[in-house]
Amino acid sequence: MSKLLSFLFLALFSVNAWASYILIPMDVENQKEHLKAYGITYWTLEKNVKVKWLLNYRGGSFLLPDSEAIRKECQIRGVSFEVISDSKTEQILTDISSPSQNMEAVVLEKAPRIAVYSPKGSLPWDDAVTMVLTYAEIPYTVIYDEEVLSDQLVLYDWLHLHHEDFTGQYGKFYRAYRSAPWYIEEKKNAEALANKLGYAKVSEAKRDVALKIRDYVIGGGFMFAMCSATDSFDIALSVEGVDICEPMFDGDPSEPGYQSKVDYSKTFAFKDYTLERSPMVYEFSSIDMTTKRKIPKETDYFTLMDYSAKWDPIPCMLVQNHTALVKGFMGQTTSYERDQIKSNVLVMGENKSNGEGRYIHGIKGKGFFTFYGGHDPEDYQHRVGDAKTELELHPNSPGYRLILNNVLFPAAKKKKQKT
């Protein structure tokens, strides 16, 4: 009996000694819930437990200290995980650190405070980012013009811009929807809010909101934007103090010759674009490639760039995925004219055959920004009134993974970028 007890004790001791880490694999074969895996990582960081993000190792896997609580949370959320020994973990980290391997272990230190710039009352499925944050169970706070203009951005590490129109032209929906009750109501609400904040025009309020967001990034914040929030944001910065709105938007004519007054030096990402003057055209400028695309849906993919994990960990983090080829998807702003992207901005995802950037990243002051073209990575041509995407049907979406890479990025210990 004593020998049996000794054996059982040694067996239990061995399990506890060897089973010291949890590996959340992120490759295509071994993860059932790629999107919820980010939620587990965020949840762990919220408990003040550090996590290692293993860049380029099995699709960008996560390494966590072993605990019953983390195991249970993975099981509840359906996230695949492996319990590995100290020696196995040490071997993985040794392999990753080898100069011959394009891999790196980046320490994630704390859960970033997340804000979503979105009109009050918008539903989570109105926007891909709020949808995936909700699905991954990552908490966020909704803010809008009042909070931004009262300097509350300093409370957050990460800001997402809902598909907003920062030019004050109400999304250029005028031609198709000017008689629609929802358009009339949204215009009325926007004007009321601008007046409440002390502005005569919505365009003037949006301009100052864009400037506050610019200052937030320059001061060290991280901004992520999709669809029309990307180009309309840059346009608003470039026409500061210039009236580009026609009478149906702000009650008076636009300035004569406003194209010549565009100041590209003020933008984050874009240059040399021509503004779309007509209120009857569903487009802001020549930046967007939507109407220039000649790609059939069946072959519409974009390629993610390959970066050095050790020398360029920032873009490497942002492109972590279980595939280098991501399905394309449309939006009001689908993608970016390659020649109109500034040379100091990284094009992390592109469709070379069509000369378009899909997923771009840059540095502004002490902060960072990422622009992602398109509306919904799992709804190819999302239209007003379409049914919401059910992410339960797309738990391994590569397009949605790119969003969540950006969410975790502010948690990382930063290294100076070499590119």
C-alpha positions as CSV (number, residue, x, y, z in Angstrom):
1,M,0.0,0.0,0.0
2,S,2.8,2.4,0.9
3,K,4.4,1.8,-2.5
4,L,1.1,2.5,-4.2
5,L,0.7,5.7,-2.3
6,S,4.3,6.7,-3.1
7,F,3.6,6.0,-6.8
8,L,0.4,8.0,-6.8
9,F,2.2,10.9,-5.1
10,L,5.0,10.9,-7.6
11,A,2.6,10.7,-10.4
12,L,0.6,13.7,-9.2
13,F,3.8,15.6,-8.4
14,S,5.0,14.9,-11.9
15,V,1.8,16.2,-13.5
16,N,2.0,19.4,-11.5
17,A,5.7,19.9,-12.2
18,W,5.5,19.3,-15.9
19,A,2.1,20.8,-16.8
20,S,3.1,24.4,-16.2
21,Y,1.8,26.3,-19.3
22,I,-1.2,26.6,-21.5
23,L,-0.6,26.9,-25.2
24,I,-3.5,28.3,-27.2
25,P,-2.6,27.2,-30.8
26,M,-3.7,29.6,-33.6
27,D,-2.8,27.5,-36.6
28,V,-5.5,26.3,-39.0
29,E,-5.6,22.7,-37.9
30,N,-5.7,23.0,-34.1
31,Q,-7.9,25.9,-33.2
32,K,-11.7,25.7,-33.2
33,E,-12.3,29.3,-32.1
34,H,-9.7,31.6,-33.4
35,L,-11.7,34.7,-32.5
36,K,-12.7,33.7,-29.0
37,A,-9.0,32.9,-28.3
38,Y,-8.3,36.6,-28.3
39,G,-11.0,37.0,-25.7
40,I,-9.3,34.4,-23.5
41,T,-6.0,36.3,-23.9
42,Y,-7.7,39.6,-23.0
43,W,-9.5,38.0,-20.0
44,T,-6.2,36.6,-18.7
45,L,-4.6,40.1,-19.0
46,E,-7.5,41.5,-17.1
47,K,-6.5,39.2,-14.2
48,N,-3.0,41.0,-14.2
49,V,-1.4,37.8,-15.7
50,K,1.1,38.4,-18.5
51,V,0.8,36.4,-21.7
52,K,3.4,35.7,-24.4
53,W,2.3,36.2,-28.0
54,L,4.4,33.7,-30.1
55,L,4.7,35.6,-33.4
56,N,4.8,33.3,-36.5
57,Y,4.7,30.2,-34.2
58,R,1.7,28.0,-35.2
59,G,-0.3,31.0,-36.6
60,G,0.6,33.4,-33.8
61,S,-0.2,31.3,-30.7
62,F,-0.6,32.5,-27.2
63,L,1.4,31.1,-24.2
64,L,-0.2,31.5,-20.8
65,P,0.7,30.2,-17.3
66,D,-1.3,27.1,-16.4
67,S,-4.2,27.4,-14.0
68,E,-7.5,25.7,-13.5
69,A,-9.4,28.9,-14.0
70,I,-7.8,29.5,-17.5
71,R,-8.5,25.9,-18.5
72,K,-12.1,26.2,-17.4
73,E,-12.6,29.5,-19.3
74,C,-11.2,28.0,-22.4
75,Q,-13.6,25.0,-22.1
76,I,-16.5,27.3,-21.5
77,R,-15.8,29.4,-24.6
78,G,-14.9,26.5,-26.8
79,V,-11.3,27.6,-27.3
80,S,-8.8,24.8,-28.1
81,F,-5.7,24.6,-25.8
82,E,-2.8,22.4,-25.0
83,V,-1.3,21.9,-21.5
84,I,2.5,21.7,-22.0
85,S,5.4,21.0,-19.6
86,D,8.1,23.3,-18.4
87,S,10.7,21.6,-20.6
88,K,8.5,21.7,-23.7
89,T,7.8,25.4,-23.1
90,E,11.5,26.0,-22.7
91,Q,12.2,24.2,-25.9
92,I,9.6,26.2,-27.8
93,L,11.0,29.5,-26.5
94,T,14.5,28.5,-27.3
95,D,13.5,27.6,-30.9
96,I,11.7,30.9,-31.2
97,S,14.7,32.9,-30.0
98,S,17.0,31.3,-32.6
99,P,18.4,33.9,-35.0
100,S,17.6,31.5,-37.8
101,Q,13.8,31.5,-37.0
102,N,11.5,34.3,-38.1
103,M,9.7,34.1,-34.8
104,E,9.5,36.1,-31.6
105,A,7.9,35.9,-28.2
106,V,6.3,39.2,-27.3
107,V,5.1,39.9,-23.8
108,L,1.6,41.2,-23.4
109,E,1.4,43.1,-20.1
110,K,-2.0,44.5,-19.5
111,A,-5.5,44.6,-21.0
112,P,-5.8,47.8,-23.1
113,R,-8.8,50.1,-22.3
114,I,-10.9,50.1,-25.4
115,A,-13.2,52.8,-26.8
116,V,-15.4,52.7,-29.8
117,Y,-16.4,56.0,-31.4
118,S,-20.0,55.3,-32.5
119,P,-23.3,57.1,-32.5
120,K,-25.4,56.3,-29.4
121,G,-28.0,53.7,-30.1
122,S,-26.0,51.9,-32.8
123,L,-26.4,48.1,-32.5
124,P,-23.2,46.0,-32.1
125,W,-23.8,44.3,-35.5
126,D,-23.8,47.7,-37.3
127,D,-20.0,47.6,-37.2
128,A,-17.5,44.7,-37.7
129,V,-15.4,45.8,-34.8
130,T,-18.2,46.0,-32.2
131,M,-19.5,42.7,-33.5
132,V,-16.2,40.9,-33.1
133,L,-15.5,42.4,-29.7
134,T,-18.9,41.3,-28.5
135,Y,-18.3,37.8,-30.0
136,A,-14.8,37.5,-28.4
137,E,-16.2,38.8,-25.1
138,I,-13.8,41.8,-25.0
139,P,-15.3,44.8,-23.1
140,Y,-15.4,48.2,-24.7
141,T,-16.9,51.6,-24.0
142,V,-18.9,53.5,-26.6
143,I,-18.0,57.2,-26.9
144,Y,-19.0,59.9,-29.4
145,D,-18.6,63.6,-30.1
146,E,-19.3,64.9,-26.6
147,E,-16.8,62.6,-25.0
148,V,-14.1,63.3,-27.6
149,L,-14.5,67.0,-27.5
150,S,-14.4,67.0,-23.7
151,D,-11.0,65.3,-23.8
152,Q,-12.0,61.8,-22.5
153,L,-9.9,60.0,-25.1
154,V,-7.0,60.1,-22.6
155,L,-8.9,57.4,-20.6
156,Y,-8.3,54.8,-23.4
157,D,-5.4,53.0,-24.9
158,W,-7.2,52.0,-28.1
159,L,-9.8,53.8,-30.2
160,H,-11.9,52.4,-33.0
161,L,-13.7,54.7,-35.4
162,H,-17.2,53.3,-36.4
163,H,-17.8,53.8,-40.2
164,E,-18.2,57.5,-39.7
165,D,-18.2,60.4,-42.2
166,F,-15.9,63.1,-40.8
167,T,-16.5,65.4,-43.7
168,G,-20.1,66.3,-42.6
169,Q,-21.7,65.0,-45.8
170,Y,-23.7,62.3,-44.1
171,G,-21.9,59.4,-45.8
172,K,-22.7,60.7,-49.3
173,F,-26.0,58.8,-49.0
174,Y,-27.9,61.7,-50.4
175,R,-28.8,60.4,-53.9
176,A,-30.2,57.0,-52.8
177,Y,-31.5,57.7,-49.4
178,R,-32.4,61.4,-48.9
179,S,-36.1,60.5,-48.6
180,A,-35.6,57.5,-46.3
181,P,-36.8,58.0,-42.7
182,W,-33.6,56.7,-41.2
183,Y,-31.5,59.2,-43.3
184,I,-33.8,62.1,-42.3
185,E,-33.6,61.1,-38.7
186,E,-29.8,60.7,-38.6
187,K,-29.3,64.0,-40.2
188,K,-31.7,65.7,-37.8
189,N,-29.9,64.0,-34.8
190,A,-26.4,65.0,-36.1
191,E,-27.5,68.6,-36.5
192,A,-29.0,68.7,-33.1
193,L,-25.9,67.3,-31.5
194,A,-23.7,69.8,-33.4
195,N,-25.8,72.7,-32.2
196,K,-25.8,71.4,-28.6
197,L,-22.0,71.4,-28.8
198,G,-21.9,75.0,-30.0
199,Y,-21.5,74.5,-33.8
200,A,-23.5,75.9,-36.6
201,K,-22.6,73.0,-38.9
202,V,-22.1,69.3,-38.5
203,S,-19.0,69.5,-40.7
204,E,-17.4,71.9,-38.2
205,A,-18.2,69.6,-35.3
206,K,-16.7,66.6,-37.1
207,R,-13.6,68.6,-38.1
208,D,-12.9,69.4,-34.4
209,V,-13.6,65.7,-33.5
210,A,-11.1,64.6,-36.1
211,L,-8.5,67.1,-34.8
212,K,-9.0,65.8,-31.2
213,I,-8.5,62.2,-32.5
214,R,-5.4,63.3,-34.3
215,D,-4.0,64.8,-31.1
216,Y,-4.9,61.6,-29.3
217,V,-2.8,59.5,-31.7
218,I,0.1,62.0,-31.8
219,G,0.1,61.8,-28.0
220,G,0.6,58.0,-28.0
221,G,-2.8,56.5,-28.6
222,F,-3.7,53.7,-31.0
223,M,-6.4,54.3,-33.6
224,F,-8.1,51.7,-35.7
225,A,-10.6,52.6,-38.5
226,M,-12.5,50.7,-41.1
227,C,-14.5,51.6,-44.3
228,S,-15.5,55.3,-44.7
229,A,-13.9,56.3,-41.3
230,T,-10.5,55.9,-42.9
231,D,-10.5,58.2,-45.9
232,S,-13.1,60.6,-44.6
233,F,-10.9,61.1,-41.5
234,D,-7.9,62.1,-43.6
235,I,-10.0,64.3,-45.9
236,A,-11.4,66.2,-42.9
237,L,-7.9,66.8,-41.6
238,S,-6.7,68.0,-45.0
239,V,-9.5,70.5,-45.5
240,E,-9.5,72.1,-42.1
241,G,-11.0,75.5,-42.4
242,V,-12.3,74.8,-46.0
243,D,-16.0,74.4,-46.8
244,I,-16.4,71.4,-49.1
245,C,-20.0,70.7,-48.4
246,E,-22.9,71.5,-50.8
247,P,-26.1,73.2,-49.6
248,M,-28.1,70.0,-49.0
249,F,-25.5,69.1,-46.3
250,D,-24.8,72.4,-44.5
251,G,-27.2,75.0,-46.0
252,D,-24.7,77.0,-48.1
253,P,-22.5,76.4,-51.1
254,S,-19.0,74.9,-51.0
255,E,-16.0,77.2,-51.4
256,P,-15.0,77.8,-55.0
257,G,-11.8,76.0,-56.0
258,Y,-11.6,74.0,-52.8
259,Q,-9.6,71.2,-54.4
260,S,-6.6,73.5,-54.7
261,K,-6.8,74.2,-50.9
262,V,-6.4,70.5,-49.9
263,D,-3.3,70.2,-47.6
264,Y,-2.0,66.6,-47.9
265,S,0.7,67.3,-45.3
266,K,-2.0,67.2,-42.6
267,T,-3.2,63.6,-43.4
268,F,-2.2,60.4,-41.7
269,A,-2.1,58.1,-44.7
270,F,-3.2,59.5,-48.0
271,K,-1.8,62.0,-50.6
272,D,-2.6,63.5,-54.0
273,Y,-6.3,62.6,-54.1
274,T,-9.0,64.4,-55.8
275,L,-12.2,65.1,-53.9
276,E,-15.6,64.0,-55.4
277,R,-17.6,67.3,-55.7
278,S,-21.0,65.9,-56.7
279,P,-23.4,65.1,-53.9
280,M,-25.1,62.6,-56.2
281,V,-22.0,60.4,-56.3
282,Y,-21.6,57.8,-53.4
283,E,-17.9,58.5,-53.0
284,F,-15.6,60.9,-51.1
285,S,-12.5,61.0,-53.3
286,S,-10.2,59.1,-55.6
287,I,-8.6,57.3,-52.7
288,D,-11.2,54.5,-52.7
289,M,-11.0,51.8,-55.3
290,T,-14.7,50.5,-55.1
291,T,-15.8,51.7,-58.5
292,K,-12.5,50.9,-60.2
293,R,-12.4,47.3,-59.2
294,K,-12.4,44.6,-61.9
295,I,-12.1,41.6,-59.6
296,P,-14.7,38.8,-59.6
297,K,-16.0,37.9,-56.2
298,E,-14.7,34.3,-56.5
299,T,-11.1,35.5,-57.0
300,D,-11.2,38.6,-54.7
301,Y,-8.4,38.0,-52.1
302,F,-5.6,40.1,-50.7
303,T,-2.2,39.0,-49.5
304,L,-0.7,39.7,-46.1
305,M,2.9,40.9,-46.1
306,D,5.7,38.9,-44.3
307,Y,7.7,40.8,-41.7
308,S,10.6,40.1,-39.5
309,A,9.3,39.1,-36.1
310,K,12.5,40.0,-34.4
311,W,13.2,43.3,-36.2
312,D,9.7,44.5,-37.0
313,P,7.4,43.1,-34.3
314,I,4.7,45.7,-34.7
315,P,3.6,45.0,-38.3
316,C,4.3,41.3,-37.6
317,M,1.8,41.3,-34.7
318,L,-0.8,43.0,-36.9
319,V,-0.6,40.4,-39.7
320,Q,-0.6,37.3,-37.5
321,N,-3.0,34.8,-39.1
322,H,-3.5,31.2,-40.0
323,T,-3.4,32.1,-43.7
324,A,-1.5,34.7,-45.7
325,L,-4.5,35.0,-48.2
326,V,-7.6,36.8,-46.9
327,K,-11.0,37.0,-48.7
328,G,-11.7,40.4,-50.0
329,F,-14.9,42.3,-49.0
330,M,-16.6,45.5,-50.1
331,G,-17.6,48.7,-48.3
332,Q,-18.3,52.3,-49.0
333,T,-14.5,52.5,-48.8
334,T,-13.3,49.1,-50.0
335,S,-9.6,49.7,-50.6
336,Y,-7.0,52.3,-51.3
337,E,-5.4,53.5,-54.5
338,R,-1.8,52.4,-54.1
339,D,-0.3,55.5,-55.6
340,Q,-2.3,57.7,-53.1
341,I,-0.8,56.0,-50.0
342,K,2.1,57.9,-48.4
343,S,5.5,56.3,-48.7
344,N,6.0,56.2,-44.9
345,V,2.8,54.1,-44.5
346,L,3.1,50.3,-44.5
347,V,0.8,48.4,-46.8
348,M,0.4,45.2,-44.8
349,G,-2.3,43.7,-47.1
350,E,-2.7,44.3,-50.8
351,N,-4.2,43.1,-54.0
352,K,-1.3,43.5,-56.4
353,S,-3.3,42.6,-59.5
354,N,-5.6,45.6,-58.9
355,G,-3.0,48.0,-57.5
356,E,-4.9,48.5,-54.2
357,G,-4.0,48.5,-50.5
358,R,-6.4,46.8,-48.2
359,Y,-4.8,47.0,-44.8
360,I,-2.3,49.7,-43.9
361,H,-0.5,51.0,-40.8
362,G,1.5,54.0,-39.8
363,I,3.1,56.0,-37.0
364,K,1.9,59.5,-36.1
365,G,3.9,61.3,-33.4
366,K,4.1,58.8,-30.4
367,G,1.0,56.8,-31.6
368,F,-0.1,54.4,-34.2
369,F,-3.0,54.0,-36.7
370,T,-4.3,51.2,-38.8
371,F,-6.8,51.6,-41.7
372,Y,-8.7,48.5,-42.9
373,G,-10.8,48.8,-46.1
374,G,-14.2,47.3,-46.4
375,H,-17.2,47.0,-44.1
376,D,-17.6,43.3,-42.9
377,P,-15.0,40.6,-43.6
378,E,-17.7,37.9,-43.9
379,D,-20.3,39.8,-45.8
380,Y,-18.9,40.5,-49.3
381,Q,-21.1,43.3,-50.4
382,H,-22.9,44.6,-47.3
383,R,-25.8,46.9,-48.1
384,V,-28.0,49.1,-46.0
385,G,-30.7,46.9,-44.4
386,D,-28.8,43.6,-44.9
387,A,-29.1,40.9,-42.2
388,K,-26.3,40.9,-39.6
389,T,-23.4,38.5,-39.9
390,E,-23.5,35.6,-37.4
391,L,-20.0,35.2,-36.2
392,E,-20.9,31.8,-34.8
393,L,-20.7,30.7,-38.4
394,H,-17.3,32.2,-38.9
395,P,-15.3,31.4,-35.7
396,N,-12.0,31.1,-37.7
397,S,-12.4,34.2,-39.9
398,P,-9.0,35.4,-41.1
399,G,-10.5,38.8,-41.9
400,Y,-11.8,39.3,-38.4
401,R,-8.6,38.1,-36.9
402,L,-6.8,41.1,-38.3
403,I,-9.2,43.4,-36.3
404,L,-8.4,41.5,-33.1
405,N,-4.6,41.7,-33.7
406,N,-5.0,45.4,-33.5
407,V,-7.0,45.1,-30.2
408,L,-4.2,43.3,-28.5
409,F,-1.3,45.3,-30.0
410,P,-1.4,48.1,-27.2
411,A,-0.9,45.4,-24.6
412,A,2.6,44.6,-25.9
413,K,5.9,45.8,-24.7
414,K,7.0,48.0,-27.5
415,K,10.2,47.6,-29.4
416,K,11.5,50.3,-31.9
417,Q,10.4,49.5,-35.4
418,K,13.2,49.1,-37.9
419,T,11.3,49.3,-41.2
